[in-house]
Amino acid sequence: MKTVFITLITILSFQSFGQERGFMFIPMEVPITHEAKNLAQAYNSELALSVDQYLIFEMKIQNFLNRRNYTQETMNGRTLLEALYEIRNQEIMEMQQFLNVNQLDSYVKLKQRLQPIRIDNRVITAL
């Protein structure tokens, strides 16, 4: 009887640890600029983000704008272009974590229109 009781308690405790916890919003200390807010609103008009998604989306946009700006200040030429493509791919991968499939597809299409890769005010379409 004691063995059955201990086995039952063990199984129940493993199940409680295995359950998915609800999404917890962790605020970041990055101030959101006007540019990031405008981009987030433009995307939101097409993606129909939930409130939680919108807050995360806005922070991700700001973080990647900061990365992109730093990269453009510190690099040039082919290395800049490759770095911008890498940043773009990382951004899409991070957005994949909280956008659904339809939102992600729309996001990728919108990104080409709203945030094209530019070097010296020229839009780059291929690496």
KOLTOR-426549 format. One record per atom (N, C-alpha, C, O): x, y, z; atom name; residue in one letter. Coordinates in steps of 0.1 Angstrom, whole numbers. Example, Ala and Ser with C-alpha at 12.3 -4.5 7.8 and 13.67 -1.06 7.14 Angstrom:
BEGIN
+-------+-------+-------+------+------+
:     u :     v :     w : atom : type :
+-------+-------+-------+------+------+
:   132 :   -57 :    78 :    N :    a :
:   123 :   -45 :    78 :   CA :    a :
:   132 :   -33 :    78 :    C :    a :
:   142 :   -33 :    85 :    O :    a :
:   128 :   -22 :    71 :    N :    s :
:   137 :   -11 :    71 :   CA :    s :
:   129 :     0 :    79 :    C :    s :
:   134 :    11 :    80 :    O :    s :
+-------+-------+-------+------+------+
This chain:
BEGIN
+-------+-------+-------+------+------+
:     u :     v :     w : atom : type :
+-------+-------+-------+------+------+
:     8 :   -12 :     0 :    N :    m :
:     0 :     0 :     0 :   CA :    m :
:     9 :    13 :     0 :    C :    m :
:     6 :    22 :    -7 :    O :    m :
:    19 :    12 :     8 :    N :    k :
:    29 :    23 :     9 :   CA :    k :
:    35 :    26 :    -5 :    C :    k :
:    37 :    37 :    -9 :    O :    k :
:    39 :    15 :   -12 :    N :    t :
:    45 :    17 :   -25 :   CA :    t :
:    36 :    23 :   -35 :    C :    t :
:    40 :    31 :   -43 :    O :    t :
:    23 :    19 :   -35 :    N :    v :
:    13 :    25 :   -44 :   CA :    v :
:    11 :    40 :   -41 :    C :    v :
:    10 :    48 :   -50 :    O :    v :
:    11 :    43 :   -29 :    N :    f :
:     9 :    57 :   -25 :   CA :    f :
:    21 :    66 :   -29 :    C :    f :
:    19 :    77 :   -35 :    O :    f :
:    33 :    61 :   -27 :    N :    i :
:    45 :    68 :   -31 :   CA :    i :
:    46 :    69 :   -47 :    C :    i :
:    49 :    80 :   -52 :    O :    i :
:    42 :    59 :   -54 :    N :    t :
:    42 :    59 :   -68 :   CA :    t :
:    32 :    69 :   -73 :    C :    t :
:    34 :    76 :   -83 :    O :    t :
:    20 :    69 :   -67 :    N :    l :
:    10 :    79 :   -71 :   CA :    l :
:    14 :    93 :   -69 :    C :    l :
:    12 :   102 :   -78 :    O :    l :
:    20 :    96 :   -58 :    N :    i :
:    25 :   109 :   -55 :   CA :    i :
:    36 :   113 :   -65 :    C :    i :
:    36 :   125 :   -69 :    O :    i :
:    45 :   104 :   -68 :    N :    t :
:    55 :   107 :   -77 :   CA :    t :
:    50 :   110 :   -91 :    C :    t :
:    54 :   120 :   -97 :    O :    t :
:    40 :   102 :   -96 :    N :    i :
:    35 :   105 :  -109 :   CA :    i :
:    27 :   118 :  -109 :    C :    i :
:    29 :   126 :  -119 :    O :    i :
:    20 :   121 :   -99 :    N :    l :
:    13 :   134 :   -99 :   CA :    l :
:    22 :   146 :   -98 :    C :    l :
:    19 :   156 :  -104 :    O :    l :
:    33 :   144 :   -91 :    N :    s :
:    42 :   156 :   -90 :   CA :    s :
:    50 :   158 :  -104 :    C :    s :
:    52 :   169 :  -107 :    O :    s :
:    53 :   147 :  -111 :    N :    f :
:    59 :   148 :  -124 :   CA :    f :
:    49 :   155 :  -134 :    C :    f :
:    53 :   163 :  -142 :    O :    f :
:    37 :   151 :  -133 :    N :    q :
:    27 :   157 :  -142 :   CA :    q :
:    25 :   172 :  -139 :    C :    q :
:    24 :   180 :  -149 :    O :    q :
:    25 :   176 :  -127 :    N :    s :
:    24 :   190 :  -124 :   CA :    s :
:    36 :   198 :  -129 :    C :    s :
:    34 :   210 :  -133 :    O :    s :
:    48 :   192 :  -128 :    N :    f :
:    59 :   199 :  -134 :   CA :    f :
:    59 :   200 :  -149 :    C :    f :
:    65 :   209 :  -155 :    O :    f :
:    53 :   190 :  -155 :    N :    g :
:    53 :   189 :  -169 :   CA :    g :
:    43 :   198 :  -176 :    C :    g :
:    44 :   200 :  -188 :    O :    g :
:    34 :   203 :  -169 :    N :    q :
:    23 :   211 :  -175 :   CA :    q :
:    29 :   224 :  -180 :    C :    q :
:    38 :   230 :  -173 :    O :    q :
:    24 :   229 :  -191 :    N :    e :
:    29 :   242 :  -196 :   CA :    e :
:    24 :   253 :  -187 :    C :    e :
:    12 :   254 :  -184 :    O :    e :
:    32 :   262 :  -184 :    N :    r :
:    28 :   274 :  -176 :   CA :    r :
:    23 :   284 :  -186 :    C :    r :
:    27 :   285 :  -197 :    O :    r :
:    14 :   293 :  -181 :    N :    g :
:     9 :   304 :  -189 :   CA :    g :
:    20 :   313 :  -193 :    C :    g :
:    30 :   314 :  -187 :    O :    g :
:    17 :   321 :  -203 :    N :    f :
:    27 :   330 :  -208 :   CA :    f :
:    29 :   341 :  -198 :    C :    f :
:    19 :   347 :  -193 :    O :    f :
:    41 :   344 :  -195 :    N :    m :
:    45 :   355 :  -185 :   CA :    m :
:    51 :   366 :  -192 :    C :    m :
:    61 :   364 :  -199 :    O :    m :
:    46 :   378 :  -191 :    N :    f :
:    51 :   389 :  -198 :   CA :    f :
:    62 :   395 :  -189 :    C :    f :
:    60 :   399 :  -177 :    O :    f :
:    74 :   396 :  -194 :    N :    i :
:    86 :   401 :  -187 :   CA :    i :
:    90 :   414 :  -194 :    C :    i :
:    95 :   414 :  -205 :    O :    i :
:    87 :   426 :  -187 :    N :    p :
:    91 :   438 :  -194 :   CA :    p :
:   106 :   440 :  -195 :    C :    p :
:   113 :   436 :  -187 :    O :    p :
:   110 :   447 :  -206 :    N :    m :
:   124 :   450 :  -208 :   CA :    m :
:   126 :   464 :  -206 :    C :    m :
:   117 :   472 :  -206 :    O :    m :
:   139 :   468 :  -204 :    N :    e :
:   142 :   482 :  -200 :   CA :    e :
:   145 :   490 :  -213 :    C :    e :
:   151 :   501 :  -211 :    O :    e :
:   142 :   485 :  -225 :    N :    v :
:   145 :   493 :  -237 :   CA :    v :
:   134 :   503 :  -239 :    C :    v :
:   122 :   499 :  -241 :    O :    v :
:   137 :   516 :  -240 :    N :    p :
:   127 :   526 :  -243 :   CA :    p :
:   122 :   524 :  -258 :    C :    p :
:   131 :   522 :  -267 :    O :    p :
:   109 :   525 :  -260 :    N :    i :
:   104 :   524 :  -274 :   CA :    i :
:   104 :   537 :  -281 :    C :    i :
:    98 :   547 :  -276 :    O :    i :
:   110 :   538 :  -292 :    N :    t :
:   111 :   550 :  -300 :   CA :    t :
:    98 :   552 :  -308 :    C :    t :
:    90 :   543 :  -310 :    O :    t :
:    97 :   564 :  -314 :    N :    h :
:    85 :   567 :  -322 :   CA :    h :
:    86 :   559 :  -335 :    C :    h :
:    75 :   554 :  -339 :    O :    h :
:    97 :   556 :  -340 :    N :    e :
:    99 :   548 :  -352 :   CA :    e :
:    94 :   534 :  -350 :    C :    e :
:    87 :   528 :  -358 :    O :    e :
:    98 :   528 :  -338 :    N :    a :
:    93 :   514 :  -335 :   CA :    a :
:    78 :   514 :  -333 :    C :    a :
:    72 :   504 :  -337 :    O :    a :
:    73 :   524 :  -326 :    N :    k :
:    58 :   524 :  -324 :   CA :    k :
:    51 :   525 :  -337 :    C :    k :
:    41 :   519 :  -339 :    O :    k :
:    56 :   534 :  -347 :    N :    n :
:    49 :   535 :  -360 :   CA :    n :
:    50 :   522 :  -368 :    C :    n :
:    40 :   518 :  -374 :    O :    n :
:    61 :   515 :  -367 :    N :    l :
:    63 :   503 :  -374 :   CA :    l :
:    53 :   492 :  -368 :    C :    l :
:    47 :   485 :  -375 :    O :    l :
:    53 :   491 :  -355 :    N :    a :
:    44 :   482 :  -348 :   CA :    a :
:    30 :   484 :  -352 :    C :    a :
:    22 :   475 :  -354 :    O :    a :
:    25 :   497 :  -352 :    N :    q :
:    12 :   500 :  -356 :   CA :    q :
:     9 :   496 :  -371 :    C :    q :
:    -2 :   491 :  -374 :    O :    q :
:    18 :   498 :  -379 :    N :    a :
:    17 :   495 :  -394 :   CA :    a :
:    15 :   479 :  -395 :    C :    a :
:     7 :   475 :  -402 :    O :    a :
:    24 :   472 :  -388 :    N :    y :
:    23 :   457 :  -388 :   CA :    y :
:    10 :   453 :  -382 :    C :    y :
:     3 :   444 :  -388 :    O :    y :
:     6 :   459 :  -371 :    N :    n :
:    -6 :   455 :  -364 :   CA :    n :
:   -19 :   456 :  -372 :    C :    n :
:   -28 :   449 :  -371 :    O :    n :
:   -19 :   467 :  -381 :    N :    s :
:   -31 :   469 :  -389 :   CA :    s :
:   -33 :   457 :  -398 :    C :    s :
:   -44 :   454 :  -402 :    O :    s :
:   -22 :   450 :  -402 :    N :    e :
:   -24 :   438 :  -411 :   CA :    e :
:   -24 :   425 :  -403 :    C :    e :
:   -30 :   415 :  -407 :    O :    e :
:   -17 :   424 :  -392 :    N :    l :
:   -15 :   412 :  -384 :   CA :    l :
:   -26 :   409 :  -374 :    C :    l :
:   -28 :   397 :  -370 :    O :    l :
:   -32 :   419 :  -369 :    N :    a :
:   -43 :   418 :  -359 :   CA :    a :
:   -37 :   411 :  -346 :    C :    a :
:   -42 :   400 :  -342 :    O :    a :
:   -27 :   417 :  -341 :    N :    l :
:   -20 :   411 :  -329 :   CA :    l :
:   -28 :   413 :  -316 :    C :    l :
:   -36 :   422 :  -315 :    O :    l :
:   -27 :   403 :  -307 :    N :    s :
:   -34 :   405 :  -294 :   CA :    s :
:   -26 :   415 :  -286 :    C :    s :
:   -15 :   419 :  -290 :    O :    s :
:   -31 :   419 :  -275 :    N :    v :
:   -24 :   429 :  -267 :   CA :    v :
:   -10 :   424 :  -262 :    C :    v :
:     0 :   432 :  -263 :    O :    v :
:    -9 :   412 :  -258 :    N :    d :
:     4 :   406 :  -253 :   CA :    d :
:    13 :   405 :  -265 :    C :    d :
:    25 :   409 :  -264 :    O :    d :
:     8 :   401 :  -277 :    N :    q :
:    17 :   400 :  -288 :   CA :    q :
:    22 :   414 :  -293 :    C :    q :
:    33 :   415 :  -296 :    O :    q :
:    13 :   424 :  -292 :    N :    y :
:    17 :   437 :  -296 :   CA :    y :
:    28 :   443 :  -287 :    C :    y :
:    37 :   449 :  -293 :    O :    y :
:    27 :   441 :  -274 :    N :    l :
:    37 :   446 :  -265 :   CA :    l :
:    51 :   439 :  -268 :    C :    l :
:    61 :   446 :  -269 :    O :    l :
:    51 :   426 :  -270 :    N :    i :
:    63 :   419 :  -273 :   CA :    i :
:    68 :   423 :  -287 :    C :    i :
:    80 :   426 :  -288 :    O :    i :
:    59 :   424 :  -296 :    N :    f :
:    63 :   428 :  -310 :   CA :    f :
:    70 :   442 :  -310 :    C :    f :
:    80 :   443 :  -317 :    O :    f :
:    64 :   451 :  -303 :    N :    e :
:    70 :   465 :  -302 :   CA :    e :
:    84 :   464 :  -296 :    C :    e :
:    93 :   471 :  -302 :    O :    e :
:    86 :   457 :  -286 :    N :    m :
:    99 :   456 :  -280 :   CA :    m :
:   109 :   449 :  -289 :    C :    m :
:   121 :   453 :  -290 :    O :    m :
:   105 :   438 :  -296 :    N :    k :
:   113 :   432 :  -306 :   CA :    k :
:   117 :   441 :  -317 :    C :    k :
:   129 :   441 :  -321 :    O :    k :
:   107 :   448 :  -322 :    N :    i :
:   110 :   458 :  -333 :   CA :    i :
:   121 :   468 :  -328 :    C :    i :
:   131 :   471 :  -335 :    O :    i :
:   119 :   473 :  -316 :    N :    q :
:   129 :   483 :  -311 :   CA :    q :
:   143 :   477 :  -309 :    C :    q :
:   153 :   483 :  -313 :    O :    q :
:   144 :   465 :  -304 :    N :    n :
:   156 :   458 :  -302 :   CA :    n :
:   164 :   456 :  -316 :    C :    n :
:   176 :   458 :  -317 :    O :    n :
:   156 :   452 :  -326 :    N :    f :
:   162 :   450 :  -339 :   CA :    f :
:   165 :   463 :  -346 :    C :    f :
:   175 :   463 :  -354 :    O :    f :
:   158 :   473 :  -344 :    N :    l :
:   161 :   486 :  -349 :   CA :    l :
:   175 :   491 :  -343 :    C :    l :
:   183 :   496 :  -350 :    O :    l :
:   176 :   489 :  -330 :    N :    n :
:   189 :   492 :  -323 :   CA :    n :
:   200 :   485 :  -329 :    C :    n :
:   211 :   490 :  -332 :    O :    n :
:   198 :   471 :  -331 :    N :    r :
:   209 :   463 :  -337 :   CA :    r :
:   213 :   468 :  -351 :    C :    r :
:   224 :   469 :  -354 :    O :    r :
:   202 :   471 :  -359 :    N :    r :
:   204 :   475 :  -373 :   CA :    r :
:   212 :   488 :  -373 :    C :    r :
:   221 :   490 :  -381 :    O :    r :
:   208 :   497 :  -365 :    N :    n :
:   214 :   510 :  -365 :   CA :    n :
:   229 :   509 :  -361 :    C :    n :
:   238 :   515 :  -367 :    O :    n :
:   232 :   501 :  -350 :    N :    y :
:   246 :   499 :  -346 :   CA :    y :
:   254 :   493 :  -357 :    C :    y :
:   265 :   497 :  -360 :    O :    y :
:   248 :   483 :  -364 :    N :    t :
:   255 :   476 :  -375 :   CA :    t :
:   258 :   486 :  -386 :    C :    t :
:   269 :   485 :  -392 :    O :    t :
:   249 :   494 :  -389 :    N :    q :
:   251 :   504 :  -400 :   CA :    q :
:   262 :   514 :  -397 :    C :    q :
:   268 :   520 :  -405 :    O :    q :
:   263 :   517 :  -384 :    N :    e :
:   273 :   527 :  -380 :   CA :    e :
:   287 :   521 :  -379 :    C :    e :
:   297 :   528 :  -381 :    O :    e :
:   288 :   508 :  -377 :    N :    t :
:   301 :   501 :  -375 :   CA :    t :
:   306 :   493 :  -386 :    C :    t :
:   318 :   489 :  -387 :    O :    t :
:   298 :   490 :  -396 :    N :    m :
:   302 :   482 :  -408 :   CA :    m :
:   300 :   489 :  -421 :    C :    m :
:   293 :   500 :  -421 :    O :    m :
:   305 :   484 :  -431 :    N :    n :
:   303 :   489 :  -445 :   CA :    n :
:   305 :   478 :  -455 :    C :    n :
:   310 :   468 :  -452 :    O :    n :
:   300 :   481 :  -467 :    N :    g :
:   303 :   472 :  -478 :   CA :    g :
:   295 :   459 :  -477 :    C :    g :
:   284 :   458 :  -472 :    O :    g :
:   302 :   448 :  -482 :    N :    r :
:   296 :   435 :  -482 :   CA :    r :
:   294 :   430 :  -468 :    C :    r :
:   284 :   423 :  -466 :    O :    r :
:   303 :   433 :  -459 :    N :    t :
:   300 :   428 :  -445 :   CA :    t :
:   288 :   434 :  -439 :    C :    t :
:   281 :   427 :  -431 :    O :    t :
:   285 :   447 :  -442 :    N :    l :
:   273 :   453 :  -437 :   CA :    l :
:   261 :   446 :  -443 :    C :    l :
:   251 :   443 :  -436 :    O :    l :
:   261 :   444 :  -456 :    N :    l :
:   250 :   437 :  -463 :   CA :    l :
:   247 :   423 :  -457 :    C :    l :
:   236 :   420 :  -454 :    O :    l :
:   258 :   416 :  -455 :    N :    e :
:   256 :   402 :  -449 :   CA :    e :
:   251 :   403 :  -435 :    C :    e :
:   243 :   395 :  -430 :    O :    e :
:   256 :   413 :  -427 :    N :    a :
:   251 :   414 :  -413 :   CA :    a :
:   236 :   418 :  -413 :    C :    a :
:   229 :   414 :  -404 :    O :    a :
:   232 :   427 :  -422 :    N :    l :
:   218 :   431 :  -422 :   CA :    l :
:   209 :   420 :  -426 :    C :    l :
:   198 :   418 :  -420 :    O :    l :
:   213 :   411 :  -435 :    N :    y :
:   206 :   399 :  -438 :   CA :    y :
:   205 :   390 :  -426 :    C :    y :
:   194 :   384 :  -424 :    O :    y :
:   216 :   388 :  -419 :    N :    e :
:   216 :   380 :  -407 :   CA :    e :
:   207 :   385 :  -396 :    C :    e :
:   199 :   378 :  -390 :    O :    e :
:   207 :   398 :  -394 :    N :    i :
:   198 :   405 :  -385 :   CA :    i :
:   183 :   402 :  -389 :    C :    i :
:   175 :   399 :  -380 :    O :    i :
:   180 :   404 :  -402 :    N :    r :
:   167 :   402 :  -407 :   CA :    r :
:   162 :   388 :  -404 :    C :    r :
:   151 :   386 :  -400 :    O :    r :
:   171 :   378 :  -407 :    N :    n :
:   167 :   364 :  -404 :   CA :    n :
:   165 :   361 :  -389 :    C :    n :
:   156 :   354 :  -386 :    O :    n :
:   173 :   367 :  -381 :    N :    q :
:   172 :   365 :  -367 :   CA :    q :
:   159 :   371 :  -362 :    C :    q :
:   152 :   365 :  -353 :    O :    q :
:   155 :   383 :  -367 :    N :    e :
:   143 :   389 :  -364 :   CA :    e :
:   131 :   380 :  -367 :    C :    e :
:   121 :   379 :  -360 :    O :    e :
:   131 :   375 :  -379 :    N :    i :
:   120 :   366 :  -384 :   CA :    i :
:   119 :   354 :  -375 :    C :    i :
:   108 :   349 :  -371 :    O :    i :
:   131 :   348 :  -371 :    N :    m :
:   131 :   336 :  -362 :   CA :    m :
:   125 :   340 :  -348 :    C :    m :
:   118 :   332 :  -343 :    O :    m :
:   128 :   351 :  -343 :    N :    e :
:   123 :   355 :  -330 :   CA :    e :
:   108 :   358 :  -331 :    C :    e :
:   101 :   355 :  -321 :    O :    e :
:   103 :   364 :  -342 :    N :    m :
:    89 :   366 :  -343 :   CA :    m :
:    81 :   353 :  -344 :    C :    m :
:    69 :   353 :  -341 :    O :    m :
:    88 :   343 :  -349 :    N :    q :
:    81 :   330 :  -351 :   CA :    q :
:    78 :   324 :  -337 :    C :    q :
:    69 :   316 :  -337 :    O :    q :
:    84 :   329 :  -327 :    N :    q :
:    81 :   323 :  -313 :   CA :    q :
:    68 :   327 :  -308 :    C :    q :
:    62 :   320 :  -300 :    O :    q :
:    62 :   338 :  -312 :    N :    f :
:    49 :   343 :  -307 :   CA :    f :
:    39 :   346 :  -317 :    C :    f :
:    27 :   349 :  -313 :    O :    f :
:    42 :   346 :  -330 :    N :    l :
:    32 :   348 :  -340 :   CA :    l :
:    27 :   334 :  -345 :    C :    l :
:    34 :   325 :  -346 :    O :    l :
:    14 :   334 :  -349 :    N :    n :
:     9 :   321 :  -355 :   CA :    n :
:    14 :   321 :  -369 :    C :    n :
:    20 :   330 :  -374 :    O :    n :
:    11 :   310 :  -376 :    N :    v :
:    16 :   307 :  -389 :   CA :    v :
:    11 :   318 :  -399 :    C :    v :
:    19 :   323 :  -407 :    O :    v :
:    -2 :   321 :  -399 :    N :    n :
:    -7 :   331 :  -408 :   CA :    n :
:    -1 :   345 :  -405 :    C :    n :
:     2 :   352 :  -415 :    O :    n :
:     0 :   348 :  -393 :    N :    q :
:     6 :   361 :  -389 :   CA :    q :
:    21 :   362 :  -394 :    C :    q :
:    25 :   372 :  -399 :    O :    q :
:    28 :   351 :  -392 :    N :    l :
:    42 :   351 :  -396 :   CA :    l :
:    44 :   352 :  -411 :    C :    l :
:    52 :   359 :  -416 :    O :    l :
:    35 :   345 :  -419 :    N :    d :
:    36 :   347 :  -433 :   CA :    d :
:    33 :   361 :  -438 :    C :    d :
:    40 :   367 :  -446 :    O :    d :
:    23 :   367 :  -432 :    N :    s :
:    20 :   381 :  -435 :   CA :    s :
:    31 :   390 :  -430 :    C :    s :
:    34 :   400 :  -437 :    O :    s :
:    37 :   387 :  -419 :    N :    y :
:    48 :   395 :  -414 :   CA :    y :
:    60 :   395 :  -423 :    C :    y :
:    66 :   406 :  -426 :    O :    y :
:    63 :   384 :  -429 :    N :    v :
:    75 :   383 :  -438 :   CA :    v :
:    72 :   391 :  -450 :    C :    v :
:    81 :   398 :  -455 :    O :    v :
:    60 :   390 :  -456 :    N :    k :
:    56 :   398 :  -468 :   CA :    k :
:    56 :   413 :  -465 :    C :    k :
:    61 :   421 :  -473 :    O :    k :
:    51 :   417 :  -453 :    N :    l :
:    50 :   431 :  -450 :   CA :    l :
:    64 :   436 :  -447 :    C :    l :
:    67 :   448 :  -450 :    O :    l :
:    73 :   428 :  -441 :    N :    k :
:    86 :   433 :  -438 :   CA :    k :
:    94 :   437 :  -450 :    C :    k :
:   101 :   447 :  -450 :    O :    k :
:    92 :   431 :  -461 :    N :    q :
:    99 :   435 :  -474 :   CA :    q :
:    94 :   448 :  -478 :    C :    q :
:   102 :   456 :  -484 :    O :    q :
:    82 :   452 :  -475 :    N :    r :
:    76 :   464 :  -480 :   CA :    r :
:    79 :   476 :  -469 :    C :    r :
:    83 :   487 :  -473 :    O :    r :
:    77 :   472 :  -456 :    N :    l :
:    78 :   482 :  -446 :   CA :    l :
:    93 :   485 :  -442 :    C :    l :
:    96 :   496 :  -438 :    O :    l :
:   101 :   474 :  -442 :    N :    q :
:   115 :   475 :  -437 :   CA :    q :
:   125 :   469 :  -447 :    C :    q :
:   131 :   459 :  -444 :    O :    q :
:   126 :   474 :  -459 :    N :    p :
:   135 :   469 :  -469 :   CA :    p :
:   150 :   471 :  -464 :    C :    p :
:   152 :   481 :  -456 :    O :    p :
:   159 :   463 :  -468 :    N :    i :
:   173 :   465 :  -465 :   CA :    i :
:   178 :   477 :  -473 :    C :    i :
:   177 :   476 :  -486 :    O :    i :
:   183 :   487 :  -467 :    N :    r :
:   188 :   499 :  -474 :   CA :    r :
:   203 :   501 :  -470 :    C :    r :
:   206 :   500 :  -459 :    O :    r :
:   210 :   504 :  -480 :    N :    i :
:   224 :   508 :  -478 :   CA :    i :
:   226 :   521 :  -487 :    C :    i :
:   224 :   521 :  -499 :    O :    i :
:   230 :   532 :  -480 :    N :    d :
:   232 :   544 :  -487 :   CA :    d :
:   219 :   548 :  -495 :    C :    d :
:   220 :   553 :  -506 :    O :    d :
:   208 :   547 :  -488 :    N :    n :
:   194 :   550 :  -494 :   CA :    n :
:   191 :   542 :  -507 :    C :    n :
:   182 :   546 :  -514 :    O :    n :
:   198 :   531 :  -509 :    N :    r :
:   194 :   522 :  -520 :   CA :    r :
:   188 :   509 :  -514 :    C :    r :
:   193 :   504 :  -504 :    O :    r :
:   177 :   505 :  -519 :    N :    v :
:   170 :   493 :  -515 :   CA :    v :
:   177 :   481 :  -521 :    C :    v :
:   179 :   480 :  -533 :    O :    v :
:   181 :   471 :  -512 :    N :    i :
:   188 :   459 :  -517 :   CA :    i :
:   178 :   448 :  -517 :    C :    i :
:   171 :   446 :  -506 :    O :    i :
:   176 :   441 :  -528 :    N :    t :
:   166 :   430 :  -528 :   CA :    t :
:   172 :   416 :  -528 :    C :    t :
:   165 :   407 :  -525 :    O :    t :
:   185 :   415 :  -531 :    N :    a :
:   192 :   402 :  -531 :   CA :    a :
:   206 :   403 :  -526 :    C :    a :
:   212 :   414 :  -528 :    O :    a :
:   210 :   392 :  -520 :    N :    l :
:   224 :   392 :  -515 :   CA :    l :
:   233 :   388 :  -526 :    C :    l :
:   245 :   387 :  -523 :    O :    l :
+-------+-------+-------+------+------+
